[in-house]
């Protein structure tokens, strides 16, 4: 079952601001992930100190799993330590890191929330004590430090936790913006499952799941497993996975809405209500899905209003895949820019109603939303 996501809604009806900027041609988080994973897996490239930081937890969790696998399960009682910063001091961590493995070639020490390690108030050292260690690390220990931020890069300690230090592999994982999610889904399906994920399928999956990469990777696993004997994952494959628990899904409802067919849209919504136990939470997630869809429509319509042509708009939004942008362009052609305030107001009202700020029942919230979207 695909998990629909809930978006945050803007607190203004001014749709003139630009949420996106053209991306620079630079390595992405998935590039850093692949490079770092390779260095962990191959002993000749392995570093004694790894430092992962950033807003995107997904990659750091995956790399932690890779480092954990360096120690066989039967040896982890003596040679594997997972420590949380709030529960230990710098000196306690360094003492463990400096100790030698027992009946093993390696010891692994992982510190989550590294910058939260207890301070030196009780004589247990300071974070800067790690500077000496990372410059002269224990060769039989893999020390992995993880946090959302990094120490001040202007300090000698901050400089020591960088790739300029030959003992350290530092990797920054930034939060992935929504407009990059379909490309990420395509790349992840290819990297992990060697499957070609159709651009339309990628768009639908990311609109349904949202920007939680852990949930998105789980849904990609489902569809790739579903087509285990095939090399390509199509939109129909995604529909079959979603439709396994109901006759109609939000995908069919979206298609009917963008055909501007009110009767068909209401009919599908009524069938969804009859065939499944749609509750307020699912209405909220459905609203989130349509918010994502109409955000794309709004972006393209807004740039059209500014006089940009199709190629310029594609470049402005940073959508590299022509066929993916063509789908979004086709969707945007079904609605006018002047309709966007009304549609977003309808979405926000439905969201508030589903959260209890209305006396409407669940079916009425969904059906009224459809009527308001189509005007």
C-alpha positions, -999 to 999 in steps of 0.1 A, spaced: 0 0 0 14 33 -10 15 59 18 2 93 8 19 123 24 8 155 39 24 187 28 27 220 46 5 246 32 15 283 26 0 308 49 -6 332 21 -26 334 -11 2 353 -28 15 329 -54 41 352 -69 72 340 -50 97 316 -65 102 284 -45 127 270 -69 160 281 -84 180 266 -112 203 240 -97 240 242 -101 259 214 -119 275 198 -88 276 163 -72 244 153 -55 238 135 -22 233 102 -41 268 107 -57 283 113 -22 264 82 -10 278 60 -37 313 72 -33 313 68 5 297 34 3 324 23 -21 351 35 3 335 15 31 331 -17 11 367 -18 -2 394 -22 24 420 -4 4 398 27 2 385 25 38 391 54 62 396 51 100 372 81 105 339 88 88 319 120 94 284 122 80 263 153 84 234 171 69 196 173 69 189 141 49 189 112 74 182 85 48 217 83 34 234 85 68 212 56 81 222 35 50 259 42 55 257 34 92 243 0 81 272 -5 57 297 2 85 279 -20 109 282 -49 85 320 -47 87 317 -66 120 301 -101 118 271 -105 141 289 -130 163 317 -105 170 295 -74 177 292 -79 215 329 -71 219 338 -50 188 308 -28 180 295 2 199 266 24 190 267 56 212 243 85 214 259 119 221 236 127 250 246 95 268 284 98 267 314 121 271 342 128 246 367 109 267 344 78 270 341 76 232 378 82 226 387 55 252 366 30 233 380 41 199 416 37 211 410 2 225 419 -28 203 394 -52 189 389 -86 206 395 -116 183 388 -95 153 407 -72 129 384 -43 133 364 -25 159 335 -2 149 324 28 170 294 48 158 284 81 175 250 95 166 243 131 175 280 136 178 279 173 187 257 165 217 285 147 235 286 159 271 309 188 277 340 191 299 321 203 330 330 170 349 365 167 335 354 143 307 370 163 279 357 184 251 348 178 215 380 194 204 398 164 220 388 145 189 411 167 168 442 148 180 425 114 175 413 121 139 449 132 130 464 101 146 435 75 146 437 39 158 442 19 126 421 -10 139 390 11 146 364 26 123 350 56 140 318 70 125 305 103 137 270 114 126 252 147 132 229 172 113 256 199 116 293 201 115 318 219 138 329 254 128 351 249 98 372 279 108 385 261 139 414 236 138 390 209 150 365 217 122 393 216 97 405 182 110 370 167 102 372 174 65 384 155 34 416 175 35 426 151 63 438 119 47 424 99 77 388 113 73 360 108 49 335 136 54 301 135 35 274 161 35 238 150 27 215 178 19 177 177 21 163 168 -13 139 194 -28 105 181 -41 113 188 -78 143 165 -77 124 135 -62 114 118 -95 150 118 -108 161 105 -74 135 77 -76 147 67 -111 183 68 -100 176 47 -68 157 20 -87 186 17 -111 213 18 -84 197 -7 -60 175 -29 -82 189 -24 -117 154 -14 -129 144 13 -153 117 32 -135 94 50 -160 94 88 -155 56 89 -152 57 61 -126 84 80 -107 63 112 -107 33 94 -94 52 76 -67 69 107 -54 37 127 -54 20 99 -34 48 93 -9 64 128 -6 99 136 3 105 110 30 133 90 12 129 61 36 92 56 27 99 63 -10 127 37 -11 103 12 5 76 18 -22 103 15 -49 113 -18 -34 76 -30 -36 72 -21 -73 106 -34 -82 99 -67 -65 65 -68 -82 82 -67 -116 111 -89 -105 114 -106 -139 111 -74 -159 138 -47 -164 113 -18 -166 88 -5 -141 58 11 -158 30 34 -146 7 4 -149 29 -16 -125 26 12 -99 -12 14 -105 -14 -24 -98 5 -20 -65 -18 9 -54 -49 -8 -67 -42 -40 -49 -64 -28 -20 -91 -8 -38 -108 -6 -72 -101 30 -77 -71 50 -64 -61 86 -62 -43 82 -96 -76 76 -114 -92 105 -95 -63 127 -105 -67 117 -142 -104 125 -141 -98 159 -125 -73 168 -151 -97 159 -178 -119 184 -160 -147 158 -159 -167 166 -128 -191 137 -132 -164 111 -136 -143 126 -108 -173 125 -84 -181 90 -95 -145 77 -88 -145 95 -54 -178 79 -45 -164 45 -55 -133 51 -34 -155 60 -4 -177 29 -9 -149 4 -15 -126 14 14 -128 29 48 -115 64 40 -110 83 72 -99 119 79 -63 109 78 -66 95 43 -84 127 32 -55 147 46 -30 126 27 -51 128 -5 -51 166 -1 -13 164 3 -11 145 -30 -31 171 -49 -12 199 -33 20 184 -48 3 180 -82 -10 216 -83 22 230 -70 38 218 -103 9 233 -122 12 266 -104 50 268 -110 46 262 -148 16 285 -151 34 313 -131 64 311 -154 42 311 -185 26 343 -172 61 358 -170 65 351 -207 90 322 -205 88 296 -232 87 258 -226 124 252 -227 131 282 -204 105 269 -179 120 234 -179 155 249 -172 141 272 -145 125 243 -127 156 221 -131 137 192 -146 163 174 -168 141 146 -182 122 158 -212 95 132 -209 89 139 -172 86 177 -178 62 170 -207 39 152 -183 39 182 -160 35 206 -189 5 186 -201 -11 188 -166 -4 225 -164 -22 231 -197 -55 219 -181 -57 248 -156 -52 286 -158 -28 305 -135 -58 326 -124 -74 295 -110 -46 287 -86 -56 308 -57 -91 292 -57 -77 257 -59 -51 262 -31 -78 278 -10 -100 247 -15 -71 224 -6 -63 243 26 -100 244 36 -103 206 30 -71 200 51 -85 221 79 -119 204 77 -103 169 78 -84 180 109 -116 188 128 -121 225 120 -155 218 104 -187 199 110 -185 182 76 -182 144 75 -154 128 56 -172 120 23 -185 155 21 -150 170 26 -137 150 -4 -166 156 -27 -168 193 -19 -130 196 -26 -135 181 -61 -163 204 -69 -143 235 -58 -112 224 -78 -132 222 -110 -150 254 -102 
